[in-house]
Amino acid sequence: MKLKQILKAFFAFVMALTILGCKKDKNNDFKLDSQVQLMSYSINGIAATIDQKTGAISVNVPFGTDISNLMPKLEMPDGATSSMNFNKPINFTGVVDFRVVNGNLFKDYSTTVKITPPLKSVSVGSLKASINHDNRTATLILPDGTDLSGIKPVIESDVVVSPLSGTAQNFNQPVTYTFTKGNFTTSYQVTFISNSVSEYAFLGTASSRSAITNPDEKAASDWFFSTYPTADYISFGALETGKRLSNYKVIWWHFDSAQDLPTQATSTASLTALKAYRNGGGSLLLTSFAGKYVEALDVVPAGKGPNNVFGDFLPNGFIENGSDWGISFKGKESHPLFQGLETYETGKANLLQKGTFRLNHTAWWFLPEWGGYMNGAGWRQQTGGINLASEAWDDNLDGRVGIAEWPQTNGLGNVVVITFGAYDWYSEPQNGAPTSNRFITNIRRLTKNAIDYLKK
């Protein structure tokens, strides 16, 4: 009897273990070998580019596409689900984030939909215009003496364009071409130039534009020559050999290579040439560490140049994931420099998106404690300048001076400086993958506003 009870208890124990084991196997959802990478992604039959390292998805759709009402198609691994419902239309006017989940694994993706510009090319004979799609402009330099009053440019586009391609137009003034598809319309301003005298120049330490190696300076110069295709490049070496500057209305120096000004810039020949240029009414735009040049050029009194100069150099630097970096121009909203900027509140705009790598190259004036300025009024009195922008938190513009000007007086040319660490033209790649700053359009607009303002 005792043996039977023992055997009965043993078999019951074995059965219990078997049942528990079955339940455990049946309900075990902890999977670490699941696939979470998208296999494909498309919109309107257009395959997307998927960066599996960063999760960035990019799709270029034709002009005329309503990107606020699109239904993407995607192929996910077996068993995977998405945090977003792709069975209904999605608004892609901004970045769309979603997550792919499979078992206990997941992967985040970000989708950006870009509209392909309607203008493909503008040409006259074998000559093709330089097109800036950000500003929606096209510029073509024609041989000296070309009659601009009856040119018949060829406008290449897949949509309806007005005026028609190949029809004669008077290009003594820029001509606006309108592109239409369905309910969507956009315009480009086309400019033809028939002379070789430029009003703009980009100044640098490199011997030529093609010799620029600093990536931030190169990105800035590439944009500049695309936006002002007749502009010239001037090296400091050319200044030292007597380069003529009197025909230029605006010279821009963007210096990002070192905190200290190069010896070329502070040579007697360079300083003499640029001081004479300004004395003759020429204007200067000085950005990043070039803002320090105001003291060497006697724009400000001795000892009154930027007093807070800092920043990293590769391989150092960092990624700011906490917040976007911006500026405050409260009370200066009507100034020409700030027109057309994308703002997040009145008098405030971002220049550098969070998540981008940055070197924080800064050459501003720190007011409250250093230099005896105390506030914006003290700075204006001691430097003779007008402070236009500070950090985003500084509504009274009493903390920092990162954008300023010295207006034209007594025949002297105007000078504008932009010296924020957020004024960053090049987004350094991270881990071999490119990064992008969605506020680069604000940097471009701010710079173009400054150049156009200085030209007047």
Stockholm file with secondary structure:
# STOCKHOLM 1.0

chainA/1-456         MKLKQILKAFFAFVMALTILGCKKDKNNDFKLDSQVQLMSYSINGIAATIDQKTGAISVNVPFGTDISNLMPKLEMPDGATSSMNFNKPINFTGVVDFRVVNGNLFKDYSTTVKITPPLKSVSVGSLKASINHDNRTATLILPDGTDLSGIKPVIESDVVVSPLSGTAQNFNQPVTYTFTKGNFTTSYQVTFISNSVSEYAFLGTASSRSAITNPDEKAASDWFFSTYPTADYISFGALETGKRLSNYKVIWWHFDSAQDLPTQATSTASLTALKAYRNGGGSLLLTSFAGKYVEALDVVPAGKGPNNVFGDFLPNGFIENGSDWGISFKGKESHPLFQGLETYETGKANLLQKGTFRLNHTAWWFLPEWGGYMNGAGWRQQTGGINLASEAWDDNLDGRVGIAEWPQTNGLGNVVVITFGAYDWYSEPQNGAPTSNRFITNIRRLTKNAIDYLKK
#=GR chainA/1-456 SS CHHHHHHHHHHHHHHHHHHHHHHHHHHCCCCSSCCCSCSEEEETTEECEEETTTTEEEEEECTTCCTTSBCCEEECCTTCEESSCTTSCBCCSSCEEEEEEETTEEEEEEEEEEECCSEEEEEETTEECEEETTTTEEEEECCTTCCGGGBCCEEEESSEEESCTTCCBCTTSCEEEEEEETTEEEEEEEEEECCCCCSEEEEESSSSGGGCCCHHHHHHHHHHHHHSTTCEEEEHHHHHTTCCCTTCSEEEEEECSCSSCCTTTTSHHHHHHHHHHHHTTCEEEEEEGGGGHHHHTTSSCTTCSCSEEECCCTTCCEECCSCCEEEECTTCTTSGGGTTCCEEETTEEEEECTTSEECCCEEEEECSSSTTCCSHHHHHHHHCCEEEEEETTCTTSCSEESEEEECCCTTCCCEEEECCTTCCCCCCCBTTBCCCCTTHHHHHHHHHHHHHHHHC
#=GC SS_cons         CHHHHHHHHHHHHHHHHHHHHHHHHHHCCCCSSCCCSCSEEEETTEECEEETTTTEEEEEECTTCCTTSBCCEEECCTTCEESSCTTSCBCCSSCEEEEEEETTEEEEEEEEEEECCSEEEEEETTEECEEETTTTEEEEECCTTCCGGGBCCEEEESSEEESCTTCCBCTTSCEEEEEEETTEEEEEEEEEECCCCCSEEEEESSSSGGGCCCHHHHHHHHHHHHHSTTCEEEEHHHHHTTCCCTTCSEEEEEECSCSSCCTTTTSHHHHHHHHHHHHTTCEEEEEEGGGGHHHHTTSSCTTCSCSEEECCCTTCCEECCSCCEEEECTTCTTSGGGTTCCEEETTEEEEECTTSEECCCEEEEECSSSTTCCSHHHHHHHHCCEEEEEETTCTTSCSEESEEEECCCTTCCCEEEECCTTCCCCCCCBTTBCCCCTTHHHHHHHHHHHHHHHHC
//
